[in-house]
Amino acid sequence: MIKKIKKILLNHWTIFISMFLGAIFGIFAPVAAKKIAFLGDMYLGFLQITVIPIMISALICSFYNIFHSSDSVYYLKRLIIIFFSCMIAVTFMSVFLSIIFSPGSNLSTNAVQLLSNGINNSETVIKNYTPGSVSHGSFVAYIENIIPTNIVKSIYERKDISILLFSILLGIALGITESPNVKVAVAFFDAIFLAFLKMVDILMYFLPFGIFFLISGFLSNVGLQTLKALFDLIALIFATVITFFIAFSIIIARMQKKPVFTCLKNLKNSYLIAFGTSSSFAAMPAAMLALTQDFKVNKQSVELVMPLGVSLFKPGVMIRSIAIAIFLMNLYQIPISFSSIATLFFASWAASIASTAGPAILSATSFGIVLSPLGIPPSVGVFLLLSIEPLIDPFITMLNIQGNCAVTLMVAKKDS
């Protein structure tokens, strides 16, 4: 009986039905959806409990193994080449599609007035939002801020890049330390990794309920008038995200020598968590499980590439940043030149690193990294991001997971 219930809960049709019902409930009963949205937040909280332990333990074990593996140079070379190749492809395809769509160039007077009113409101929101984790400084100040002077504080404030850096440094230190006790420490972190993966496996049985509450809560916050004014921008982001999702899906299928649909089915749990939670870190453990169990990818490769990729390579965030930047360049009649494209490449990558898995407001405040070098007021980008985030973020997060699964397969060696 229990096995049948588990099978029903994990069935993809059950998940799709819960997504559909959540969307209907969020659109037609937004007030009630907002009242029960805390249940979705609770489920997301349980998933996020697993994120930091999995990320820390996976990176520590992976970087330790690099120093005790004959394939270390192989992994590092392929990581660097593939990461940068994918980043360049995402940047130039995003710019190319943005030039074709030309969003923001033909807005009506009413749309411009609506955006102007919203920009003033967003400035008020930013001024009133002052947690310690939000930074308004330059990119140099951000780099200084990620140094993990206190790892406990970094974990408490969810500074993902600081935690990433700490884990890498500890893994390297263990790798170059010659002591019999080092193997005990590494075995401990490996056990922690496996235990929290098991916890994710258990939480998957509650996914249909979590998806319902999360999606209904997201859609209850969408402003329809603003979305109409930003239709061109939203269409551009969706077109670019779909293009790269298909491209990464084909790469995964070719690397696995399996049909595309089979690969998508194997990764469905990670997609659903990504869609429902809009958190790449929350979906990462499920993706790692699929890569090791269904795709038979080398465990060391998965533990190394996925946590690094989820932190450093976020194609969806890069696409969103470039699309909004070009929308505003058209709106302010700023010419698109080679220098502006080069600025977008580095700035969008930096902004994607600075973005977090927390509330949209935290990602919004890092938008100055992209817009300031172009001479555009960051508050304008903040308003646009906060307006469309509930609609586009689930799809952007799915692309982030898909992209990093593809990168992992391109870097990894398959288990025999």
N, C-alpha and C positions, 0 to 999 in steps of 0.2 A: 504493500500500500504506500509506504513512504517513498519507495523508489519510483512509483508511478507519479506521485505528487512532484518529486524532484524533476522528473522528465518533462512534466507539463510546464513547470515554472521556467525551465531552461529552453523550452521550445521557442523558436524564433517567431512563430505566429502569436504566442502569448505576449512576447515583447512588443510586437508591432501593434497588437490590439491595445495594450496599455499606453503606447505612445499616441495612438489615434484618440483614445478616450481622454488622455491628458490634454491634448491639443484642443479638442472640442470643449472641454471643461474650462480651460484657461481663456479661450476666446469668448465664450458665451456666458460664463459666470466668473468674470475676473475678480470680483470682490471676494467671493467664497474661495477662489483659488489662492488669493493672497493670504487668507486666514489659515489655510492648511499647508502653505508652502514650507513651513518650518519642519514638517515631516520629511520632505525631500532634503532639506538642509541637514537633518539628522542623519539620513542615510549617506549623504555626501561626507559628513563628518566621520562616520565609521570607515568609509573607504579611505579617507585621507589619513586616518590613524596608521594605515599600513604604508603610506607613501614614503615618509622619511626613513623608517627603518629599512625598507627595501632598497631605497636609493643609496643609503650609506653603506649597507652591508654588501650590496652588489658591486659598487665601485671599489671598495676596499679590497675585496677578494679579486676583482678583475685586475687592478693595478699591481697587486701582489703577484698574481700569476704571470703578468707580463715579464717580470724579472726572473721568472722560473720557467720560461717557455722559449723554445727555439723559434717560435712564430711571432715574437714581440715586434720585431722590425716590420714584418709583414702587416700586422694589424695597424700599427701606427701610420705607416705609409698610406695604406688604403683608406684609413679613417680621414686623414687630411685631404687626400685627393678627392674622395667621394663627397665629403661635406662641402668643400668649396665648389666643386662642380655643380652640385645640386643647388647651392645658394645662388650661383651665377645664373643658372637656368631659371630659377624662380624669379629673380630680379628682372631679367630681360624679358621674359614672357609676360610678367605683370605689367611692365612699362609698355610693351608692344600692344597688349590688349587694351590698356588704358588709353593709348593714343587712338586706337580704332574706335573705342566706345566714346571717347572724349566727354566724360561725365563732368557736369558743372558748367558746361559752356553755353547751354541754352535754357537756363532757369527762368521761370516766369517771375514777375514782380512780386506776386503773393508768396511764392516759394522763398525768394530772397528775404522778404520781410519776416516770414516764419523762422527762418534760420537765424536772422539777426536777433529776434526775441529770445530764441533758445540759447544763443551764445551768451547773452547777458545773464540768463538764469544759470548756465553752467559755470560761469565765473563765480557766482555766489556760492554754488555747491562746493567748488574747489576751495574757496576761502574758508568755508565752515568745516572742511574735512581735514583734520590735522593729526592723524596718527603718526607715530614716529617712523613707520615704515615707508611713508611717502616722501619722496625727495623731489625738490624743484630745482636742484642745482644742475651743473653741467655734467657731461659724460665723464669727465675726469673725476668729479666729486663722486659720481656713482661707482667708478672703479675703486676709489679709496674706501667707499662704504662697504664693498663686498668682502674685504679682508676679514676673515672670521676671528676677530680678537677674542670673542667669547662665544663658543659654539652653542652653549645652552641658550644664550640670548638669541642667537641666529635661528635656532630651531623654534623658539617661542614666537619670534617675529616672522617666521616662515620666509626667511631670506634664502631662497632656493639655491642661488648661485654661490652664496657663502658656504652653505652646507656641501655643495658639490665640490668646491675648492678644498674644504677641510677633508672630505672623504678621499679625494685624489692624493693629497699630501700624506695622509695617514697610510694609504695603500702603498705609496712609493716608499715611505719610511720603513714599513714592515717588509717590503720587498728587498731592501738593501741591508736589513739588519740580520746578522748571523747569530741566531740563538735558537735553541730547541723550543723555547717558549713561544716563539713567533708562530709556529704551526698550530699551537693550541689556540692562540688568539684568532688566527684565520679560520680555524674550524668552528670557533664560537660564532663569528660573523656569518659563516656559511649556514650554520644551523638557524640563526636569526632570520636569514633570507628565506629559507625553506618554510619556517614556521609562519611567517607573515604571508607568504604565497598561499599557504593552506587557509589562512584567515580570509584572503580574497576569494578563494574557491567557495567558502561557506557563504560569504556575503552575496555571491552571485545568485543564490536562491531567492533573495529578496529584491532582485533587480526589477521585476515588473512593477512592484509597488513604488520603489524609489523613482523609476522612470516617470510614472504617472504624476507624482507630486512635483518633481523637478520641472517637467515640461509645462505643466499647467501653471506653475509659478512663473516660469520664464515668459510665457505668452501673455500673462496677465499684465505685464509691465511694458508691452509694446505700444508706442504711440502711433496710431494709424495716420494722422495728418502729417506728422513728420516723415513717416515712411514714404508717403506719396511724394513729398518734395525731394526725397533722396532716392527715388526709384532707380535712376541711372547708376548711381554709386553702388546700390545693393546688387543690381543686375550684373555689374562689372565684377564685383567680388565673387558672386556665385559662379559666374562663367569661368573665372580663373581658377577657383577652388575645384570645380568639377573637372576642368581640363587636367589639373595636376593629380587629382584623385584617380582619374582613369589612367594617366601615365604611370603613376606609382603602382597601380593594380596590375598593369601589363608587365612591369618590371618584376613584381613579386611572382606572377604566374610563370614568366619565362625562367626565373631563377629556380623555381620549384618544379618546372616542367609539368605543371598541372593546369587544368582549366581555370580561367579567372574566377568563375562562380564558386568553384571548390575552395579557392584561397580566401575569397570574401566570406564564405561560410565558416571557415576555420577561425577567422578573426572577428566574427560577428559580436562576441561578448565585449571585446575591447571597443568596437565601434559604438555599441549601445551605451556603454559607460561613458565614453567620450561625449556622445550626443546628449545624454541625460544630465551629465554633471558639468559639462564645458570645462573639464579639468584634464589636461594631458597626463598629469601625474597620477590622478585617480585611475585613469585607464591603462597606465603603463604596466602594472602587474599582470592584468589579464592578457595584454599583448605579449608579455614575456612568457607567460604560460603557454600560449598558442605557438609561439616560435619554437620553444623547446620540446613541447609534447606533440604538436600536430605537424610542424614543419621539420622536426628532428634537427634543429640548428644547434651547433656546439654551445653548451651552456656558458662557457667562458666568454664567447663572442657576444652573446645576448646580454650578459651581466655588464660587459664593458660598454657596448655601443648604445643600448637603449637609454640608460640613465643619462649618459652624456648627450645623446641626441635630443631627448625630450627637453633638456635644459638649454642646449646651444642651437639646435636646428629646429626652428618653428616656421615652416613654410607658410602656414595659414596666417600667422601674425605678420610675416613679411609682406604677404599679398595685401592684407588689410591696411597696413601702414602705407604702402606705395599707392594703393587705390585712393585712399583719403587724401594723401599728399597731392596727387595729380588732380583730383577733384578740386582741391583748394587752389592749386596753381592755375587751373582754367578759370575758376571763379574770380581770382585776383588778377587774371591776365598776365601771369608770370610765364615767360617762354620756357619751353622744355629744351634744355641743351645737354651736351655731353657732360658738362660739369655737374649739372643738377642730377643726371642719371647716376653718375659716380657717387654723388652725395647720398642719393636714395639707397644705393647698394649698401654702403657702410652704415648709414644711419638706421635703415630698416632692420639690419641684422643686430645692431646695438640695442635698438628698441625692443626687438624680440627677446633678447637675453634679459633685458631689464623688466620685461613683463612678467607677471606672476600668475599663479593659479587661483588667486584670491578674487575679491570683488572687481568689477570692471573699472571702478574708480582708480584702483591701483595701477592698472595698465594704462589708463588714460593719462595719468600724470607723467608717464615716461614719454609721452608723445612729443614733448618739446625737443627731444633728441633728434626727431625726424624733421619737424617743422621749423625750428629756430634757424638752422643753417640755410633754409630756403627763404627766410624773411617773412614767414607766416606766423601770426600770433598763435601760440599753443592752445589758447582757450577755444579757438574755433574748432580745432581738431578734437578737443575734449568733448565738445557738444556733439559732434558728428558720431564719435565713437560711442558715447553713452546712449545715443538715440538708436543706433542700429545693432548694438552689441547683443541684446537678447535674441535677435533674429539670426544673426550670422555666426555667433560664437560656437554653437553646437557643431556646425559644419566645419568651421575652422579647426576646432579641436580634433574632429575626425581626420582631417587632412594631416594634422601634425602627427597623429599616431600612425597613419598610413605611410607617410613619408619616412618616418623613423624605422618602421618595419622593413620598408624597401632598402633603406641604407644598411640596416643590420644584415639583411640577406646578402647584399653586395659585398659587405666586409667579411662576413662570417664564413667559416668552414662548416660543412654539414657533418653531423655525426654518422658514423658507419652503422 
